[in-house]
Amino acid sequence: MADPASRTPSRAGDAFRSRNFRLYQSARLMVIVGAEAQSVAVAWQVYQITHSALKLGLTGLALFLPGLLCMLAAGHAADRYDRRRIILACYTLQAVCTAALLWLSLTPWTFANGRVWPIYAVLVGIGLGRAFSGPAASALLPSLVPKDHFVNAVTWGATIYQIANMSGPAIGGLLFTLPLTGILAPWQGAPIVYLLTLAMLSCFILLVSMIRPAPVERKATAFSARTVLAGLEYVFRTRILLGSISLDLFAVMLGGATALLPIFATDILHAGPRGLGLLRAMPSVGALIISLLLVTRPIKRRAGATMLTCVAIFGAATIVFGLSRNLYLSLAALLVTGASDMVSVVVRSSILQLATPPEMRGRVSAVNWLFVGASNEFGEFESGLTAHWWGAVRAVVIGGIGSLAVTTAAATLFPQLRRADALTTESLQNAERELATAEPID
C-alpha cells in the first residue's frame, strides 16, 4: 500500500497521513464543486428553455446511457491499465465537453425554438468520461492508503464529496443569478458557471497528475466476454454485495427527487434559482453532518441493519418533501434524506472494496457504478417521466413509498446484508458464509 504508516492508535485523520490521499481528495473537492455547480446550470438552463419535466429528466438519461453501454468494458480497462492515466484521460474529455457547453451558452441562437439537443449531445460526452473514470477512481482508492486506514479513507472521501456536493449547487445557483453588466453581460447565467467548472477540471487534472499510487499487480487478461462479465458474475455470487448495491439502486432511483428540484423551486415553493441552489445543497448538508460524526464514531457493529434502517428513513423523508409546501420544511426533509443516505454510502462503499479481491476491484466497481448511475442519472429520467405522467408531487411521494417497499424486500431477500456486523473483511466474509449452505448463491 502507498505511504505506509507506523502502527499507532487509530485517529480520525489517519487517511490524511498519505500524500497521495491528500492530493486526490483535494482534486476531488474542486472537481465535484465544479460538476455540481454545472448540474444546477444545466438543469436551470434546460427548464428555462423548455419548461418540460420530461426534457429535464432527459438530461439524466443522456448522462446515464454511456455508462449503460460501456461500464463493463470500463471495469475491464480499470483492472488491466493504469488507473491514474484512465482518470486523467476521462477528465480531459469532460473538460472539452464543459468548454463545449460554455461555447453553446455564449451563442444562444443554438437554442432557438426550444432546441436543447446540443446540450444532450454534450452530456453524453460527459457521461462517457464518467463511465470510464468511475471504476478506475473507485479501484484506485485502496492503493492510496494503508489497509488499516481504508474505512477511514472511505469515510473521509464521502465527507469531502458531501462538502463539495453541498457547496457546489449553492455556488452554481449564486453564480447563475449574479448580475453582470457591460462587457461581462454575455457571461451572465450559465456561461459564468461553466467557466468555473472548466477551471475546477483543470486543477483536478494537475493534482491527479502529481499522484504516485502504489503499484498494483495486474493480470494480462485478454478482452473477452468472460473477463468483462467476471465482475457482474462476482457480484451476483456474493449476496451481501448484491444486496447492498441493489438496495441503493432501487431506493435512490425511486426516491430521488433531484431532477425535479427546478420544478419544486419554480412552481411549488416559488424560490427561484438561489432557492434551487439551497434545495440541491441540503442533502449534502445532512450527509456532511453524518459523515463528520462517522469519522469520529465509525460504525463498529450491526452495519447491515443500520444501512437498512437509514434507507427506510430516506424513503420517509422523501415523502415529506413531496408533500411539503413550505421551503423550510422542504429543506429539512432534504437534509434528512442526505443524512440517511450518507450512512448507506459508507456501508456500501466499504462492503464493495473489502469484499472484493484486489485484482477484480475495477470490474466490480464498474458494476457498482452502473448501479449508481442507474439510481442517479437514470433515476432523474424516471423522475422526469413519472412527473410528466402524474405531476411532480405525486411522482416524489410514490417514489418515497417505493423506497420503503424496496427496503422491506431487501431485508427479506438478503439476510446476509441484514446480519452484516463489523466493516472488516473477516466479518463480511463470515456474514456471507453463514447462509451459503442454506441459500446457495450459484
LINMOTA-V711892 format. One record per helix or strand of 2 or more residues. SS is the DSSP state (hx for helix, st for strand). FROM is the first residue (numbers start at 1). TO is the last residue. Records with the same first field share a line. If there is no record, write none. Layout:
# LINMOTA-V711892
SS: FROM-TO / FROM-TO
This chain:
# LINMOTA-V711892
hx: 14-17 / 19-50 / 53-80 / 83-106 / 108-114 / 117-143 / 147-176 / 182-187 / 190-208 / 225-237 / 239-255 / 258-268 / 272-296 / 303-323 / 327-354 / 358-390 / 392-413 / 415-419 / 425-434
